[in-house]
């Protein structure tokens, strides 16, 4: 059931219009997009959502809260982080897009369909297929370890040659569990998952670790995201921050020092959130510098959309926003979702983001089997969706739909 979007809730939309109106006024009328009161309101609201939302949207709200927390030094202590940009406009425009996105998540990412991920609702069961998917996971674990571990090598050396196909490992992890019929094959599935988790952990591949961890965690939480689970996830986050400190050689600093010092590298924000935000700001600066037309922006949208379907080698470079930006600026990597869509649609993101969450809720509430696999993939790739490229999630949803279609065909042939 598509709660929250199945009926028109005038109070919800009025609340969104009110919040967005304040943000827009600060940007265009008051010329003060850095209003502390707005920021504090959003961070308290995000915290409330984290404590109350128990569906697959919990993970997006939690990530948003972390993103907001990493901006505390800027909004509260007014530490300048815009010195790397030739124009302050690109930075302020990205802040504006971020605040609009934050309001959209807080107001609309609240679907209460907590039981859409029950494994027993998946209609296709086969121990043979479960073992096949488990073997794929084991192979991925071995390939991940091909260059060694963090104990003996630098992170950049380990990831110098990336195998993009390994990004899809969460798909065999998902299907190895949900198609399993017997306890034995399910144990094999979990064993292969644990080995893969271990391989990503000791090679510093945090996003792959998080994706594979969250997809299994989500499948195991039949009662939704409880307070106990939220506490456990908080512990995991601290562990990941510790791993990041080891990976980046900053273990000697405490958390507050890391937050403050993150703004000292010529105005760059040295963190996963900050790097993605900085890249997004460079996107905006590049588009502004070339006076991109509406046609250019539409081409960028379809270029990124095609990246979910084809290798970038087959897409004209002029359609690839990230590639064009990197030719002119030294970008850290990633790229926040709100930066991308602000470039595509400008102020129309005010309308687009609520529609996007409506679309996600609609897609996940189609039928039990699709609800299970789509919500699982959304949870696993929330971080990539928000910080690295929205098309990553689209690509995974398409891939999992293809695998599901193949399984339906095999089921009809009684495999």
N, C-alpha and C positions, 0 to 999 in steps of 0.2 A: 504494500500500500504506500502510496506516495504522500506521506503526511507532510503538512506544511505547504504543499503546492497543489493539493487536490481541490482546495477551496480558496477563494480569494479572501485573504485576511487583511482587511483594511488597516488594522492597527500596526501590523508588521510593516506594510509598505509606507505608512505615514512615519513610522519610526525611522525607516531607512532614508526617506526624503528629508526628514529633519536633520539627521546626522550629516548626510551628504551636502545639504544646503550650507551648513556651517563650514565644512571643508572647502567648498567652492568659494564661499565668501572670503575665507582666509586667503585663498589663492589669487582670486581676481579682484576683489574689492578692497580688502584690508591689507593686501600685500604682505601677509604674515602667515605663511604656510606652516611655520614652526611653532604654532600655538601649543604651549605645554598642557593646557586644560584639555584640548582635543586628544592629545597623546595619552594623558592619564586616564581619560574616559575610555579610550579604546583598549588600553592595557587591562583595566579593571573588568571591562566587558568581556574581553578574551579569556581572562581568568575565570569568570563566571561560566562561560561556555565550556571551558575545559572541565570544570567541576560538575556540570549538569548534563552535557551531551554524552550519550552512551552508544551512539550508532557509529558507522564507519566515518562519519564526518568529525568524530572526536579528534582523529589524528591530524586533520587539517587545522582545526582550532588550536591544538597543542603546538603545532609547528608555527602557526601565526603568533602565538604567545611568545615563543622563543625568539622569533624574528623581532617582535616589539621590544623584548628585554634587551637585545643586543643594540638597540638604539637609545637606551637610557642615557649613556654618556653624552650623546648629542642633544637630545630633547631636554634633559634635566640639567646637565652641566654645561651645555652650549659649547661643547668641544668641536671646533671646526674640522670638517672632514671633506671639504670640497676643493682643496687646493690643487688636486690633480686635474681638475677640469678647467679648460680655458674659459668657459662661461658658467656662471653660477646657475643660469637658467636650466640647464640640463639636470642638475642636481635637484633643484626645487621642483621641477616638473615630475621627477621620479618620486620624490617624497609625496607629492600630490597624488600620483597614481597609487602609491603604496597605501595611503590613508583611505582612498576610495575602495581599494581591494579589501583592506582590513574591515571596513564597515560592511561590505558585502558578505564577507565570511561570517562575521559576528551575527548579522541579522538573518541570513538565508541558509547558511550551512549547518542546519539543525535537524535534518531528517531523523525521525524517531524510529525508523524501521530497523530495530536492533536484531531481529531474528531472521534476517534475510540470508544469513551465512551459515545455516545449519547444514552440516556435511551430509546428513542422512536424506536431505531433500534432493541431492543430486541423483538423477535417475540412471546414469550409466555406471555400472559396476563391473570390474574385471581385474582379477589378480594378475593376469598376464600383462595387461597394460600398465598396472601399478608398478610391477617389477621393471618394465621397460623404461618408464619415466625415472625410476630410482637409479637405474644404471646411468642414465643421462646426467643425473645430478652428481653421481660419483665421478664421472668423467670430467665434469666441470670443475670439481674440487681439485682433481689431479692437475688439470691444465692451469688452474689459478696458482698452483704452487710451483709452476715450471721454472720460475726465475729466482726462487728462494723466499726468504721471509724477512721481516723487519729486524730480526735479531742479528742478521748478518749483512743486510743490504740497506741502502737508502731507499725511501719510498719512491722517489722519482725514477730510480734505476729499475725498481720492480714494475713500474707502470709505464715504462718508456714505450713498450710495444703493447698496445691494448687490443684485445680481441673482443670486438663488439658483440659477437654472438653470445658471449658469456652473460651479457646483460639480460638475456632471455631465460636464464636458469630458474628464475622464480616460477616460470610457467610449468616445467616438469615437476618442480617441488609441489606446486598447487595440485596438479592432476595426480601425482603419485599418491597423495593422501586421499583425495575425494573419490577416486575410482576404486580404491581398495575395498575388497570384500572381506578378507580374513584378517585376523589379528597379526598373523605372521608377516604378511605383505605390508601391513601398516607399520609394524615395527621396523621393517627394512626401509620403508620410506622415511621414517623419522631418523633412522641411523644415517642414511645418506645425507639427509638435511643437516644433521649435526656436523658431519665431516665437512660439508660445504661451508657451513657457518664458521667452523674453525679455520678453514683455509682462507676465508676473507678476513677474518679477525687478525691473523698473524701476518697478513700481507698489507694491512692498513686500508683495505677497501671498505670504508665505513658505509657507503651508500648501498653496496651489494649486501653487506652484513645486515643493515637495517631492513632492506627490502625482503630478504629471505626470512628474517626474524619476525617481521610484522605479519607476513602472510600466514605463517603457521600460528602465530599468536591469535590472529583474528579468527582463524578456523577453529581455535580451541575455546573461544569465549562465547558459549552458547547463550549466556544471559546478558550479553552486551558488555560494554567497558565499565567494570565496577570500580569503586574507589580503591580497592586492594590492587587491582590491575594498574590503575593510574599511578599508584605509589611505586609499583614495580618498574613501570616504564620510566619514572623519574630517576630511579636508580640506574637504569640502563643508559639514560642520557648522560648522567655524570660519568659513567664508565667510558662512554664514547668521547666525551670531552677530555678525559684522561689519555685515551689512545691518541686523540688529536694532538695533545700536548707533547706526547712522546714523538709522534710523527713529525711535528714542526719544530722540535727541539726547544720547547718553551716550558718544560716541566718545572723549572725553577720558579716560575711566577705563580702567584695565587690568582684566583678567579677575577677579583676586582682589578688587579694589575693587568691581567690579560685583556679585560674589557677596555680599560683606559688606554693601555699601550697599543691596542689594536688600531688606534687612530693616529699613530705617530709616523707611519711609513709614507711620508709625503702626501698625506691626506687619504690614503687608501685604508679601507677597513679590512684588517687581516683576520677573517673568519669565513666560514662557509656562507653565512648570511651576508656579511659585508662584501665578500668577493662577488657574489651574485648581484648584489645591489649596485656595486661599482660598475660591473659590466653593463647592467641595464642602463645606468646613467650615461655610459659611453655610447650605447645604442642611440639614445635620445640626442646626445651631442652630435653624433655623426649625421643623423637624419636632419637635424636643424642646420648643420653646416652646409648641406647640399640643397637646402630648401626643397625637401622631398614633396612631390605632388601627391594627390590622392591616388593616382595610378601607381606611383612608386610604392605607396603603403599597401595597396591591395596586392601588388606583386610580391612584396615581402611576406604577406600573410600566406599566399598560396605557395611561396617558396618553402616556408617552414612547414606548411601542411604536407607538401610533397616529400619532405624529409622523413616523414613518418611512413612513407610508402616506398621510397626509392633511396638509393645511395646518392649522396650529395654530388657525386661525379656526374650524374645524369641530369642535374638541375643547373640552369644557367647561373653563374656566380652572382650576377647582378640581382638575382631574386633572393639571395641568401644574406639576410641582415647581419648575422654574426660574422660571416666571412668578410663581408665588405667593411664592417667596423674594425675587425682585427687588422686589416691592411693599413688602417690609418691611426689606430690607437693600440697601446699595449694593455689589452684587457686581461683581467685575472682568470676568467672562465665562467661558465654557467650563464645565468641570465634569468632574472625574476619574471614570473608570468605577467605581473602587472606592467612591467616595462615593455614587454613584447606587445601586449594588447593596447597599451596607450599609444604606441607607435602606429599600430594598425588602425585604431578607431578613435584616437584622441579622446575628447570629453565623452564620447558615446560609451566609454567603459562603464559609465554610471548605469546605463541600461544593459550593457552586455553581461556584466558579472552576475547580476541576479538571474538573467536568462541562462547563463552557463550552469549555475547550481540547479536550476529547474531541469535542465537537460540531463545533468548527472543523476538527479533523483529519478527522473522518468526512465532513464536507461537501466538503472539498477532495479527498478520495481516491475520489470516486464513479466518474468516468470521465475519460479524457484531456482532453476539451474543457472539461468543467466544472472539472477540476483547474486547468487553465490560467487560465481567466477568474476563478475564485473566489480562487485564491492571489494572482493579480495585484492584484485589488481589495483583498484583505486587506493586502498590502504597501503599496499606495498610501494606504490610509486607516488605517493603524496609529496615526498621531498623533491623528487625529480620534477614533478608537475609544477611545483611552486618555485623552485630555485635553479633548475638546470635547463628547462625547455619543456613547455607544455606538450609539444608534439611527442615527447617520450611516452607520456601516458596514452596518448592516442595510438601510438605504434603498438604498445603492449595490449591495449584493448582489442585492436585489430588482430594481433597475433593469437591471443587467447580465443577469440571468436572463430578463427580459422581452425585451431586445434579442436575446439568444441564441435565444429561442423564435421571434421574428420571422424571424431568419436561417434557422432550421431550416425554417420554412414556405416561405421564398423559395427555399431550396435544393431543396425538393421540387417547386417550380414551375420549377426550372432557371433562376433569375435569374443 
